[in-house]
Amino acid sequence: MPKMKSNSGAKKRVRYTGSGKLKREKAYRSHILTKKSPKRKRSLRKSGLVAKVDEKRVKRLIAS
């Protein structure tokens, strides 16, 4: 059997933190920013963590 390939798109979007959690950037910050409030845009700048229920699935995607 050949080796499994990791998902290149997922690899570029997710990183591990020091404690082993998965860190990600938030969505909805690329365009149509005029209707979004400054407070909302400011909170979208910060990174978030992958939800606990999705961690197993994302780890499987980025494992190479």
N, C-alpha and C positions, 0 to 999 in steps of 0.2 A: 504494500500500500504506500502511495506517496504521502508526504507530510501534509498536514492541514495548513492552509494559508490563513494568516491573521487578516482581519478586515482593515485595510489601509486607511479608510475614512475614519473609522472609530479610533484607530491608533493615533491619528493626528489631533483628535478632539478631546482625548481623555488622558490624564496623567495620574500617577500614584502620589499621595501625600506621604509625609514621613511616617504617619501611623498606619499606612496601608489602605486608607480609604481612597476612593476615586474622585478626582477633582475635575470639574467641567466648567465651561463658560456658559452663560445664560443666552437664551435665544431672544428674538424680537428686538434686536438692536442694529439691524443693518440698513433699513430704509423706512420711509413713511414715519419720520421722527417728529414732524411738526405737530401732529395731533397727540403725541405722548407728552405727559407732563414732565417737567425737569426732575421731579422726585422719582418718577418711574424710571427715567433714563439713567439717573444716578445709581439706582439700585441694580439695574441691569449690567452696569460696569463690573460689579463684583462677581467673583467666581462662586460657583455653588458646588455641592457634592452630588454624586449620583445617588439616587434613592436606594435604600437598603434592599427593596424587592427587586431592583434591576441590577444589582451588583454582580450577581452570578452570571447573568446574561452578557453584561459588558465585559467582564473578565474573560469569558470564553471568546468574545470577538477580538480582544486585543492580545490574547496569548498567542505567541508565535512558536 
